[in-house]
Amino acid sequence: MRVVTARKYGSPDVFRVENWEIPSPQKNEIRIQNHNGAVNSADWRLRKPDPKLVRLFFGILKPKQPVLGISFAGVVDAVGKNVTKFQIGDKVFGSTGMQMGGYAEYICINESSVMTTLPKEISFPQGAALPFGSLTAIDFLQKSKIQKDQTIIIYGASSSVGTATIQLAKHMGAVVTAVCSAGNFSLVKSIGADFVMDYDSFHSESHNKTYDVVFECVGKSSIPSNLKHLTKGGVLVLVGASFKDMFQAAWISLSRGIQIKFGPIKETLENLNYITELAKKGKFKVVIDKSFPLESMSMAHQYVEAGHKKGNVVIDIIN
Ligand SMILES: NC(=O)c1ccc[n+]([C@@H]2O[C@H](COP(=O)([O-])OP(=O)(O)OC[C@H]3O[C@@H](n4cnc5c(N)ncnc54)[C@H](OP(=O)(O)O)[C@@H]3O)[C@@H](O)[C@H]2O)c1
């Protein structure tokens, strides 16, 4: 099978296409013939790595797992002897989590992973693009305990996490203001934003409005600039917080009693099923910017690392 590997840390040029034996599933695993993967912000951060501390858990000198890629969508083509949830021929999609291995033609994965049946309303590319941003968005929205008719401002609204947050917050009954480049206004409006604002307007002196939830998706604005727009008793969400942000946020929470949510999310099957149901009913749209063939992984990483994708980037593996 074709596999794309990163056998050392570094620039997008580290990727190589290799030929591997097709793996056999263990007794609780299914094997998936992988039609589509995705390149997410987490992928290039691990490849680089960024931050450098990633080496502590992902391999000091080189990546412990040379096959990156978290999201997948494909067809079950073999099952282990104890598997009960899936059968050969099922279409499935989901997240391998920190097991990774998504940049490959075949993946073996435990049947109890964050993975579900791909409904006929969702294509393979959409299935591969759905998990990353939406599972992050829903986890932080749940932590923010956002209520119907509350206001939320989403900074970096055209990102993978942002495009999912707009739609899920609307579904929860919130009033959504999306902050993004003017070129992305029509995109964010098309998926439900009630109001739009560009980055300069967000930071301008005249922007004095406050919101029940300030949802910073991309780690590009300072904590004080976000706190300025937080209603008393509101919740600040820092999806892309750096270590420095986390220390600052923890201190502010402690000393001023402000609710700030940050840190790694937990991907759950329950949340994947919830979002899948919305997508099936046409109430959640997966935003796909571009797709690249598996062999063009370096170009895909360059594009995603540049930081201006709209929604998600998909990898075509088997057509
Ligand atoms: N806590 C967790 O567990 C968790 C989970 C997932 C992701 N994350 C983090 O969440 C962040 C977002 O991830 P993602 O995959 O959604 O990102 P992404 O899709 O790669 O973000 C791309 C978006 O960022 C915007 N952007 C770039 N530079 C900007 C700037 N200076 N100011 C404002 N917006 C800017 C771009 O808009 P323009 O083109 O208009 O500039 C673009 O739409 C990342 O930092 C990621 O590491 C954290």
The ligand as a MOL file (V3000), in Angstrom:
LIG
                    3D

  0  0  0     0  0            999 V3000
M  V30 BEGIN CTAB
M  V30 COUNTS 48 52 0 0 0
M  V30 BEGIN ATOM
M  V30 1 N -7.3360 22.8760 21.9700 0
M  V30 2 C -7.3660 21.8800 21.1120 0
M  V30 3 O -7.4880 20.7010 21.4750 0
M  V30 4 C -7.2920 22.1870 19.6410 0
M  V30 5 C -7.8920 21.3160 18.7250 0
M  V30 6 C -7.8440 21.6660 17.3840 0
M  V30 7 C -7.1960 22.8260 16.9740 0
M  V30 8 N -6.5780 23.6080 17.9030 0 CHG=1
M  V30 9 C -5.8920 24.8550 17.5080 0
M  V30 10 O -6.8980 25.7040 17.0240 0
M  V30 11 C -6.3410 26.5940 16.0760 0
M  V30 12 C -7.2240 26.6200 14.8550 0
M  V30 13 O -7.1590 25.3840 14.1750 0
M  V30 14 P -7.7810 25.2650 12.7210 0
M  V30 15 O -7.3650 23.9500 12.2040 0
M  V30 16 O -9.1990 25.5930 12.7520 0 CHG=-1
M  V30 17 O -6.9520 26.4230 11.9710 0
M  V30 18 P -6.8830 26.7250 10.4210 0
M  V30 19 O -8.1100 26.2210 9.7450 0
M  V30 20 O -5.5800 26.2900 9.8860 0
M  V30 21 O -6.8830 28.3310 10.4650 0
M  V30 22 C -6.8680 29.0190 9.2800 0
M  V30 23 C -7.5820 30.3300 9.4970 0
M  V30 24 O -6.8340 31.1770 10.3700 0
M  V30 25 C -7.0810 32.5110 9.9940 0
M  V30 26 N -5.9750 33.3790 10.3220 0
M  V30 27 C -4.7020 33.2740 9.8960 0
M  V30 28 N -3.9510 34.2840 10.3730 0
M  V30 29 C -4.7740 35.0500 11.1110 0
M  V30 30 C -4.5960 36.2330 11.8750 0
M  V30 31 N -3.4000 36.8340 11.9780 0
M  V30 32 N -5.6600 36.7310 12.5210 0
M  V30 33 C -6.8470 36.1250 12.4350 0
M  V30 34 N -7.0900 35.0000 11.7320 0
M  V30 35 C -6.0640 34.4810 11.0690 0
M  V30 36 C -7.2360 32.4740 8.4980 0
M  V30 37 O -8.0870 33.5040 8.0930 0
M  V30 38 P -7.5580 34.5720 6.9990 0
M  V30 39 O -7.1980 33.7740 5.7880 0
M  V30 40 O -8.6700 35.4880 6.8260 0
M  V30 41 O -6.3450 35.2200 7.6170 0
M  V30 42 C -7.7790 31.0690 8.2050 0
M  V30 43 O -9.1360 31.0410 7.8920 0
M  V30 44 C -4.9040 26.1150 15.8300 0
M  V30 45 O -4.0390 26.9430 16.5860 0
M  V30 46 C -4.9100 24.7050 16.3750 0
M  V30 47 O -3.6320 24.3290 16.8180 0
M  V30 48 C -6.6200 23.3200 19.2240 0
M  V30 END ATOM
M  V30 BEGIN BOND
M  V30 1 1 1 2
M  V30 2 2 2 3
M  V30 3 1 2 4
M  V30 4 1 4 5
M  V30 5 2 4 48
M  V30 6 2 5 6
M  V30 7 1 6 7
M  V30 8 2 7 8
M  V30 9 1 8 9
M  V30 10 1 8 48
M  V30 11 1 9 10
M  V30 12 1 9 46
M  V30 13 1 10 11
M  V30 14 1 11 12
M  V30 15 1 11 44
M  V30 16 1 12 13
M  V30 17 1 13 14
M  V30 18 2 14 15
M  V30 19 1 14 16
M  V30 20 1 14 17
M  V30 21 1 17 18
M  V30 22 2 18 19
M  V30 23 1 18 20
M  V30 24 1 18 21
M  V30 25 1 21 22
M  V30 26 1 22 23
M  V30 27 1 23 24
M  V30 28 1 23 42
M  V30 29 1 24 25
M  V30 30 1 25 26
M  V30 31 1 25 36
M  V30 32 1 26 27
M  V30 33 1 26 35
M  V30 34 2 27 28
M  V30 35 1 28 29
M  V30 36 1 29 30
M  V30 37 2 29 35
M  V30 38 1 30 31
M  V30 39 2 30 32
M  V30 40 1 32 33
M  V30 41 2 33 34
M  V30 42 1 34 35
M  V30 43 1 36 37
M  V30 44 1 36 42
M  V30 45 1 37 38
M  V30 46 2 38 39
M  V30 47 1 38 40
M  V30 48 1 38 41
M  V30 49 1 42 43
M  V30 50 1 44 45
M  V30 51 1 44 46
M  V30 52 1 46 47
M  V30 END BOND
M  V30 END CTAB
M  END
